[in-house]
């Protein structure tokens, strides 16, 4: 079929649909609404009153004709906008490409999860003194997770949303108990301490529960039953004490990361923005510093106080629009960010990570977003953070020359 004929038929169909629609609106009818559309039947059949459309008047018909002309011309122009004779594609071809892109996405997620495991593990196990009571037993095993990174797949049928659903190992940290036990990325976890796993979320809960027992009097290793390349293996895991924070990917390509108090989320945009592993470790250390210093808890507490003030003001008929609550959070966020930067370099130093040049991340960010150079209520500016990191490194290097413990200065 030629492109001109296709365009012509499309125009005719659209004009007919517009005519039909406008007729029901402007031409009027003496029939009940329930007889016009199937939807109308379901809405009005049980109504005690049979609603009828008003008879048209001259003014309404004239208005309808004007709208009809305008929409008709618009539809014709829109229908004929594409004049190229495009190649036809089938639904099967599209589905095959969807499958291929999902496979590539899953591969990227697994690779980045493995990278997070390798880079965060030294920070978690070499800073027990700085983390204090903010510790827990960990195995160095990163399970798959169906999290916010996959939220945009809701359009897929449920049986096709398989990424992160099964209890599969996505990452094994270098030099961790899981690595020493021989666990590999891609292993399917069948059982944990003789309990059958049903999903990735269930496997993470079972593993966390078994690891938590080592804070008590448990001495026996965790028993795993895994499947690899069709063969089953039994593996023993002995967790070690580490700083407490679950570190995982977050959806979206924003250059961002955040801490929740117990979890750390790293956006995909960070991976493409950083220029070295050390820069990524600085980002992880910064968020870990937030968690171990209870910054999130304190910020929420101040937010509650601010909301209480807003409610009191509302009681006296003063509308604040929640501004006191927001201000109480943001006003104290900036010192928290400065402290997290300061602590992050100490966390890196204790883990044997060279932090030289990580402050350049803020120069690059300023070149991408010039607004970060100026004053911001909730975060220090990029120049301020750059200088602060340099000063902190000088402080750490001075302590290293004096063979002193690498612990942050406290007031």
N, C-alpha and C positions, 0 to 999 in steps of 0.2 A: 504494500500500500504506500502510495507516495506521501511525502510529508505534507503537501498542500491538502490532499484529500483527508488525511488524518486530522489536520488542523480544522478543516471545515466541519467535519463530523463532531469534533469536540466542542466547537462553538455552538452548533445546533443543540447538542445535549444540554449545555450549560444554560443557554437562553431559555430552553423549555423548562428547566428546573426553576429558573428565576420567575418565569411567567406563572408557573403553577403556585409558587410560594406567594407572590404578590397578589394573585387572584384571591387566595384565601384570606389575605389581610385586608385588601382594599375593595374587592368587588362585592363582598358581603354574601350572605346566604341565609335562607330561612330554616336550614336544617340544624338540628342540635349539634353541638360541638362533638359529642360522642360519636356521631356518624361520619365525621370528617377524617379522623385519624385513629389508628389503633390505640395510640397513646391516649387520645382523648377518651376512648371508651373506658380504659382502665381507670382514668381519673374521675370521670363524671357519671358513669353508669349507676353507681350506688348513691349518687347525690339525690336528695329529695326534690331538687329544683333542676329542670332541664334548661341549661343556660343556652341562649341563642345570641349570635352575633348581630350587631345592629345593622340596619339597612344602610347602604352607602348614600352619601350625599355628594353633590357636585364638587365641593371643595376637596373631599377625600379622594375622589377619583382623579382629579387633576394632580393632586400631590403624588398619588400613586403612579401616574403616568410619567411624571418627572423623574421619580426615583427609578422607575423601570428603564427609562432611557439611559440614565446615568450608569446603572448597574449593567445594563446590556452592553453598552460600549466598553465598560471596564472589563467585563468577562471576555468579550471578543479580543480585546488587546492582550489580556493575560493568556488566553488560549493560544494565540498566535505568536507569543513572545519567543518560543523555542521553535526554530524552523529547521534545525539540523536533523537529519535522519539518523537517530541514535541506534546503536546496536541493541538488540533485545537480550535481556538476561532473565534466567529462570530463578524461581525460588530455591531450587536445589543448589544452584551455583552460589547464591547468596549465603545459604546455610553452611555450605562447605567452607566459605571464607570466614564466616563467623566462628566456626569450629577452629580454624587455623589461628585466627587472631586471639582466641581464648587460650589456646595452647601456648602462644608466644607470651601472653600476659602472665600466665601461671609460671612459665619459666623465669620471667623477670622477677616475679614476687619471690620465688624460691631462692634465686641468686642473691637478691638483696637481703633476704632474711638470713642467709648464710653469712653475708658480710656483716650484718648487725651482730650476729652471734660472735664472730671472730673478733670484732673491734670492741665490743662492749665487755667481753669476759674479763680482760685484764683490769678494767676499771672496777668491776664488781668484786673481784676476789682479792685485790691488793690494797683496798682502802677500808678494811674492817675497823681500824681505830677511828678514822674520820666518820664512818657511818654510825658508830656507837651501837645503839639498840636497834637501829634500822637495818636489821640483817635477817636472813633466812637461809635454810639449806637449799642448794641448787645443784642440778646435774649437768648444766651446760647444754641441755637439749631444748631446741626450739620446735614446738609442734606447729602443724598447720593451723590456721584459724580463719573462720569465715567472718570477717569483720567489716568495718566501714569501707575498706578498700574495695569490697565487692558489692557495695550497696547499689551501684548503678546497673547491676545485672538483674534487677527485679523484673525486667521485661521478659526474661527467659522463663520457659516452663520450669517448674520446681525440680523435675528429675534431671534437668540439664545444668542446674546451678551446683556443680560438683566441686568447684575450686574451694579448697579449705574445709570441705565437709568431712572427709574421712580422716582417721587418726594416722596421718603420715608425717614423718620427720621432715621438716623443712630446713633445719640448720643444726649443726653440731659444732660447738665452739672448740677451737684449737686448744689443746692441753687441758681439756675439761674431763670430768669423770666419764661423760658420755663418749668422748673421743677415745679415752683409754680403754673403755669397755668394748670398743669396736663398732659402735652404732654409726650408721651412715645416713646421709640425706636420702630420702626415698624409701626408707624402711617403713613397713606398715606395722603399727603397734596393735597386737591382738589382745594381749592381757597385761595388766599391771597388778602385781601382787595377787595373782590368780583371779582377778576380776576382769570380766570381758569388757572391752571398750566398744562403744556404740557410735561414737562420733569424735571429731577433734576436740570439741568442747568438753565432752565427757572424759577423754584421755587426759586433757590438761588438768581437770579437777582431780582425777585419781592420782596423777603424778604429784600434784601440789599437796594433796592429803598425805600421801606416803612420805614425801620429803619433810613435811611438818612434824612427823613423828620423831624425827631425829633431834628436834629441840627438846624432846623428853628423854626417855631412856632406851629408845630403839638403837640397836647396834647392828642388826642384820641388814645386809644390802637389799635394795629394791629388786624384785624379780620381774623381769620383762619377758614376754613371749612376742617375738617379732617375725615377720615374714619378709624375705628378701629373695627376689628372683624365683618365686614359687616354693622356696624352701623355708621351713620354720626353724628358728633358733631361740635358745634361752640365754638371756644375758643378765648379769648382775650389775647393779649400779649402786655406788656408794657416794651420796651427795657430799658437798663441802659447803662450809659457811661462806656466804657472799652478801654484798649489799642488796637490799631488797628493792627491786623494780622490775616489772615485766616490760620488756622493750620489744616493740613490734612496729610494723608499717602502718601508715594511715593513708586513706585514699586521697586523691587529688594531687595536682602538680605544683601546689604552692610551695614556696621556699619557707618552710615553717616546721617547727617541732613544738611539742608541749608536754607538760607533766601534769598528772592528775592527783598525785600524792602517793600512788602505788604503781602507776603505769607510766610509760614514756612512749609517745607516738611520734614517729619520724615520717614526714610526708615525702612522697616520691620526688618532689622538686628539690629537696636537699641533696639527693644523690647526684643529680645532674648539675647542681650549683657548686658543690665543693670540688676542690682541685687536688685533694690528697686525703688519705685515710686519716691523717692526724686532724684535719679540719672536721671530718665527720665525728671523730672521737671527742673533739672539743664540744660539738653540739650535744652529743650524748652525755658528756660529763656535766655540761651546763644544766641539762634537765635533771640529771641525777642529783645535782646539788640542790635544786628546788625541792625534790622529794625528801632527801635526808634532812633538810633544814626546816621541814614543815611549812614552807612558804605558802603552799596551797591551802593548808588548814587555816593559817593565820589570815590569809586574804578572804577566805569564806567567812570567818568569824567577824572580821571588820565589815564585810558586806551585810551580814545580819544586823549588826548594830546600826549601820546606815539605813537599812530598810525600816528598822524600828523608829528611827528619827523621822523618816518619811511618813510613817503611819501616824505619829504624834502630830506632825504638821497638818496632815489631812484631817485629823480630828478637830483641829482648830481652823479648818476650812482654808488652809494654805496649800495650794497645789504645787508640789515640787517635781512632779513627773519622774519620780525615782532618782533624781539627780544626786541626792545625798548618798544613797546607797552605792551608786556608780562611782561617785567621787571618793568614797571611803575605800573602795577597792583599788582604783587607779592611783590614788595619791601615795599609797604604800607599795605599789608594784615596782616602781622605779628602783628603790633601795634593794628590793629583792633581786632584781635583775643584775644590779651591780655586784651584789654579794655572790650570786650564782656564777658570774664570770670569774670572780676572785677564787672561789672554791674549786671551780672547774680545772684551773691550771694546777692546783695542788693535787687533785685527783689524778690528773694526767702524769704529773711528776712521780707520784707514788707507784704508778703502774709502769714506770719506765718509758713513758711516751714523750718524745721530743715535741714540745709545743712551739718551737721556733716558727714564726711566720703565720700562726693560725689567726692572728689579728687582721691579716690581710683580707680575710673573709668579709670584714666590715667595710673595707674600702671598696671591694667589688659590689657589695650590697648597695652602698651609697651611689655607685655609678649606675646601678639598675633602678634604684628608687631614690631620687634626690631629696625627697621629703625626710628620709632618715637622717640627713645631715643636721637638721634643725632640732629645736626643742620639742620633746614629746612628753606628755604627762605620764604615760604608763611605762615607758621604756627610756633608758639613756640613749643619747644620740650616738650615731656611728663613730664620730671623732672621739667622743668621751670613752666609748668602749675600747677603741683602738689603743688610746693612751693608757687606759686602766690595765689592759692586758700586758702591755709592755712593762709597766711599773711592777706588776705582780710577778712577771718572769724574772725581773732583776732581783726582787726580794727572794725568790726561790733559789736562784743561782748563788746568791750570797750565802744562804743557809747550806747549800751543797758544798761550797768551798770551806765552810766551817765545820762540815760533817755533822750538822744538826739535823734533828728530826724534821721531816717536811710536813709540818702541821701549820694550819693558818693561824694568824694572829687574832686573838680574841680581846674584846674590850673588858 
